[in-house]
Amino acid sequence: MKQILKTALIVIFGNFCYALAVAFFIEPAHLITGGGTGIALFVHHLAGVPTSVSVFIINTSLFLVGWKFMGRRFAANTLLSTFCLPIEIQIAEDIASHFVPIEDIVLCTVFGGLLIGASLGIVIRTGASTGGMDIPPIVLNKVFGVPISKVMWCCDLTILAVQAIFTDINIVLYGIILVVIYTMTLDKVLILGKAKTQIKIVSKKSAEIRRAILQDVDRGVTVIYGRSGYLGNDTEICLSIVSTRELAKAEKVVHEIDPEAFIIVSRVSEVKGRGFSSQRKYIEKAE
């Protein structure tokens, strides 16, 4: 129950951030965007229908489609986002009405994109669905095997194209920038705190380096057996995953043992396993 309550609160908070982005940045600047919100904004600008009402109708319709094709478990996972977003948009619009609207379209594009990307990342990181236009790609993937990412891009581009017919070209270009910003922000939020650094060390003193990393850096080491390309000599490669803060310490430890050690450093987006996604476990080594 604690985990369910925690997830629900995070989803509500994430959707409220999305609602704030719509009320404070997207609507005042008359920007266009993708997804169900993009359709709702288009209907609002065209017919004057409140954005919250359009979002509710769109989300409810797609929720029922998802329920029919994906089952009860999927419906339960999308239920909260589907119905809390329209309510939160209405609340955010009421709050925004008490403030002077931001007129600078560049600021609205940048901060709107950042806030939307962050809010989507917050919701998705909990394992919950954001509902809305996320549902059709999932359904089409199940029925026809179409890749989800391609369908999402096609949906967003189609929604932007339809809005572009009735919108000034400058607004269309800003809308494209908005989508790019929130897509990049979403990617960053999803890997925030999960990215680590992989180091590979080629040295004649691999045994000493392995012990030093285990003891001084307190990170695991995997020994890979290889062969040098020029002389054809057998060699050992020490592979370890460290945090960004531990990288400098690891390099210092290695160079103190072997100043000529060859170190390869690369970023990895996520690491799962003991010491990272689960608690460390120390095992006494038998003599």
C-alpha positions in Angstrom: 0.0 0.0 0.0 2.9 2.4 0.8 4.4 1.8 -2.7 1.0 2.3 -4.4 0.4 5.5 -2.5 3.9 6.8 -3.3 3.4 6.0 -7.0 0.0 7.7 -7.0 1.3 10.9 -5.4 4.2 11.0 -7.9 1.9 10.6 -10.8 -0.4 13.3 -9.5 2.6 15.7 -9.0 4.0 14.9 -12.4 0.6 15.5 -14.2 0.2 18.8 -12.2 3.6 20.0 -13.5 2.4 19.2 -17.0 -0.8 21.1 -16.3 1.2 24.1 -15.1 3.2 24.0 -18.3 0.0 24.1 -20.4 -1.6 26.9 -18.3 1.4 29.2 -17.8 3.4 28.7 -21.0 1.6 26.8 -23.8 -1.8 28.5 -23.8 -0.7 32.1 -23.3 1.7 31.9 -26.2 -0.8 30.0 -28.4 1.8 27.3 -29.0 1.1 24.0 -30.7 2.4 20.6 -29.5 1.9 16.9 -30.0 -0.1 14.3 -28.1 -3.6 14.5 -26.8 -2.9 17.9 -25.3 -2.0 19.2 -28.8 -5.4 18.1 -30.1 -7.1 19.7 -27.1 -5.2 23.0 -27.7 -6.1 22.9 -31.4 -9.8 22.4 -30.5 -9.6 25.2 -27.9 -8.1 27.7 -30.4 -10.5 26.6 -33.2 -13.8 26.3 -31.3 -13.1 27.8 -27.9 -13.8 24.5 -26.0 -11.9 24.6 -22.7 -8.7 22.6 -22.9 -9.5 20.6 -19.8 -12.8 19.4 -21.3 -11.1 18.4 -24.6 -8.4 16.6 -22.7 -11.0 14.7 -20.6 -12.9 13.6 -23.7 -9.8 12.5 -25.5 -8.2 10.7 -22.6 -11.5 8.9 -21.6 -12.0 7.7 -25.2 -8.4 6.4 -25.5 -8.6 4.9 -22.0 -11.6 2.8 -23.1 -9.8 1.7 -26.3 -6.8 0.7 -24.2 -9.0 -1.2 -21.7 -10.7 -3.1 -24.5 -7.5 -4.2 -26.3 -4.9 -4.3 -23.4 -7.1 -5.6 -20.5 -7.8 -4.6 -17.0 -4.2 -4.4 -15.7 -3.3 -1.9 -18.4 -6.4 0.1 -17.6 -5.6 0.2 -13.9 -2.1 1.5 -14.7 -3.4 4.4 -16.8 -6.5 5.2 -14.8 -5.0 7.9 -12.6 -3.2 9.8 -15.3 -6.3 9.7 -17.6 -8.6 11.4 -15.2 -6.4 13.5 -13.0 -4.8 15.5 -15.8 -8.0 17.3 -17.0 -8.8 18.2 -13.4 -5.3 19.5 -12.8 -5.4 21.5 -16.1 -8.5 23.3 -14.9 -6.9 24.0 -11.5 -3.7 25.2 -13.2 -5.7 27.5 -15.5 -7.5 29.0 -12.5 -4.2 29.7 -10.8 -2.7 31.1 -14.0 -5.6 33.5 -14.3 -4.4 35.4 -11.2 -1.0 36.1 -12.8 0.1 38.3 -15.7 0.6 36.0 -18.7 4.1 35.6 -20.1 4.2 37.3 -23.5 7.7 36.3 -24.7 7.1 33.3 -26.9 10.7 32.2 -26.7 10.6 31.9 -22.9 7.3 30.1 -23.2 8.7 27.6 -25.7 11.9 26.9 -23.6 10.3 26.7 -20.2 7.2 25.0 -21.4 9.3 22.3 -23.1 11.5 21.8 -20.0 8.5 21.5 -17.7 6.6 19.1 -20.0 9.6 16.9 -20.5 10.3 16.8 -16.7 6.7 16.0 -15.9 6.5 13.2 -18.4 9.8 11.8 -17.1 8.6 11.9 -13.5 5.4 9.9 -14.4 7.2 7.4 -16.6 9.9 6.7 -14.1 7.3 5.4 -11.6 6.3 2.8 -14.2 3.0 4.4 -14.7 1.5 5.4 -18.1 0.7 9.0 -19.0 -2.4 7.8 -20.9 -3.8 9.9 -23.7 -1.9 9.5 -27.0 0.5 7.0 -25.4 -2.3 4.4 -25.8 -2.7 4.1 -29.6 1.0 3.2 -30.2 0.8 0.5 -27.5 -2.4 -1.0 -28.9 -1.1 -0.9 -32.5 2.1 -2.6 -31.3 0.1 -5.4 -29.7 -2.3 -5.9 -32.7 0.0 -5.4 -35.6 3.5 -5.5 -34.1 4.3 -1.9 -35.2 7.2 -0.3 -33.2 5.9 2.0 -30.5 8.4 4.8 -31.0 7.6 5.1 -34.8 3.9 5.3 -34.1 4.4 7.9 -31.5 6.5 10.1 -33.8 3.9 9.6 -36.6 1.1 10.7 -34.2 3.0 13.8 -33.0 3.9 14.8 -36.6 0.4 14.3 -37.8 -1.1 16.4 -34.9 1.5 19.1 -35.6 0.8 19.0 -39.3 -3.0 19.4 -38.8 -2.4 22.3 -36.4 0.0 23.9 -38.9 -2.8 24.3 -41.5 -4.6 26.8 -39.3 -1.6 28.3 -37.5 0.9 31.0 -38.3 4.2 29.5 -39.7 6.2 31.1 -36.8 4.0 29.4 -34.2 4.5 26.1 -36.1 8.3 26.4 -36.0 8.2 27.3 -32.3 5.9 24.2 -31.8 8.6 22.0 -33.4 11.2 23.5 -31.1 8.9 22.8 -28.1 8.6 19.1 -29.1 12.3 18.8 -29.5 13.0 20.4 -26.1 10.5 18.3 -24.2 11.7 15.1 -25.9 15.3 15.8 -25.0 14.4 16.8 -21.5 12.3 13.5 -21.1 15.3 11.4 -22.1 17.6 13.2 -19.6 15.1 12.9 -16.7 14.6 9.1 -17.5 18.3 8.5 -17.0 18.8 11.1 -14.2 20.8 9.5 -11.4 21.1 6.2 -13.3 24.0 7.1 -15.6 27.3 5.6 -14.6 30.9 5.4 -16.0 32.5 2.3 -17.4 36.3 2.0 -17.2 38.4 -0.6 -19.0 42.0 -0.8 -17.9 44.8 -2.5 -19.9 47.9 -3.0 -17.8 50.6 -5.5 -17.0 49.8 -5.0 -13.4 46.1 -5.9 -13.7 46.1 -8.1 -10.5 47.3 -5.1 -8.4 44.9 -2.8 -10.1 42.0 -5.2 -9.5 42.7 -5.4 -5.8 43.1 -1.6 -5.5 39.7 -1.0 -7.1 38.0 -3.6 -4.9 39.6 -2.2 -1.7 40.1 1.5 -2.3 37.2 2.4 -4.6 34.9 -0.3 -3.3 33.6 -1.3 -6.7 33.4 -4.7 -8.4 35.8 -5.7 -11.1 35.5 -8.1 -14.0 38.6 -9.5 -15.6 38.4 -9.9 -19.4 41.1 -12.0 -21.1 42.4 -10.5 -24.4 45.4 -10.4 -26.7 47.4 -7.4 -27.9 47.0 -6.5 -31.5 50.6 -5.7 -32.3 52.7 -8.3 -30.4 49.9 -10.9 -30.0 50.7 -11.2 -26.2 48.0 -12.4 -23.8 46.7 -9.6 -21.6 44.1 -9.0 -18.9 41.6 -6.1 -19.1 40.0 -4.9 -15.9 36.4 -3.7 -16.3 34.6 -1.8 -13.6 31.5 0.5 -13.3 31.9 3.6 -11.1 29.9 6.7 -10.4 31.0 10.0 -11.8 32.4 11.1 -8.5 34.4 7.9 -8.2 36.0 8.2 -11.6 38.8 10.6 -10.6 39.7 8.4 -7.6 39.7 5.2 -9.7 42.0 6.9 -12.3 44.3 8.1 -9.6 44.5 4.6 -8.0 45.3 3.0 -11.4 48.0 5.5 -12.3 49.7 5.2 -8.9 50.1 1.5 -9.6 50.9 1.8 -13.3 51.6 5.2 -14.8 51.5 3.6 -18.3 48.2 1.9 -17.9 45.8 2.3 -20.8 42.3 3.5 -19.5 39.2 3.6 -21.6 36.3 5.7 -20.1 32.8 5.5 -21.5 29.3 6.6 -20.2 26.6 4.0 -19.7 22.9 5.2 -19.4 21.9 2.7 -16.6 23.4 0.0 -14.5 21.4 -2.7 -12.6 22.7 -5.2 -10.1 24.3 -5.4 -6.7 25.9 -2.1 -5.6 23.7 -0.1 -7.9 20.0 -1.1 -8.2 20.3 -3.5 -5.2 22.2 -3.6 -1.9 25.9 -4.5 -1.9 26.8 -7.9 -0.7 30.3 -8.7 0.6 31.5 -12.3 0.5 34.6 -13.4 2.4 37.1 -14.9 0.0 38.4 -18.3 1.0 42.2 -18.5 1.5 
